[in-house]
Amino acid sequence: MSAFEEYYGFMEKFISFYIEAQKCELEKFDALMSCELPRIQDAMNNYQSVIKKAQSYEDERIELCKRLGFENMAFSEVLRHFEGEEKTKLTEQKNRLTSIIKNIKYLNKRSMDFVNVQLGEIEQAASIASIYNTKGLADSHLANSNLLNKQI
């Protein structure tokens, strides 16, 4: 098997994995938006599994690159070792992978933004709730506050 066939074949599997990772990232985002705890837990468990698989694929890619003489090279650097149709096919793979990775990063950012907004709301609600005692009355050290003396 030629270096091209071996690298190209591996990268096809690599891309297929990242297509699945992208679906997982979308499911994670949808689960967070649903605010359904069991769904969020399932999505996060799947996400953790994807992270472990991604590391395994990356380790495998590194070993393949070492074996093929592409040690410490990014995909774009590996492209320089091929010409013609082989280079064209690898360039198409690189572009597909780049697009998928951008989508994953975008979905992850949206998930993180959503979580941060939700956490901010929870922190705000917790700080308001901590002003009151268990009987629903304002704590004595805050009793003179105009905000607390108004009915809600």
Phi, psi and omega in degrees: 000133181284162178302320179298310183300318181293313181293314181299315180299316179297316182295331174297315177296320179300313179295317178302318177299314182291335172295317176294321178297323178296319177297319178297319179296321178293318178297320177299314179298313179299320179296316178299318180294331181287336183060024177264110187305313180299322179293320178296316179299315178299315181297320180291323176297316177297320180298316178297322177296319178296320179299316179295318179294322179298318179296319179297316177297319180295318176299317179296320178297318179298315179296318178299314180298319177300313183296324182272358180087019180249030185303136178061026179253137172284165180307316182297329178285325177298323180305328183295343182270002181233160181224167173060225184296324178299314179296321179298314180297317179293323177297319177298317177300313181301317180295319177297314180297317179300316180296316180296316180297319177299318179296318179298315179298319180297312180297320178297318178298316178298319178298313180296319178299316180298314180299317180296322176296315180297318178296322177299318178293321179294316179298319179295315179296321180294322180290325177291317181295328182287348177289331184261151176274184185293343178268003180083010180259152180293140176300149186300324182287348177249007186299332182275359181290132178298321181299318183284341181274351177274148176281143179255000000 
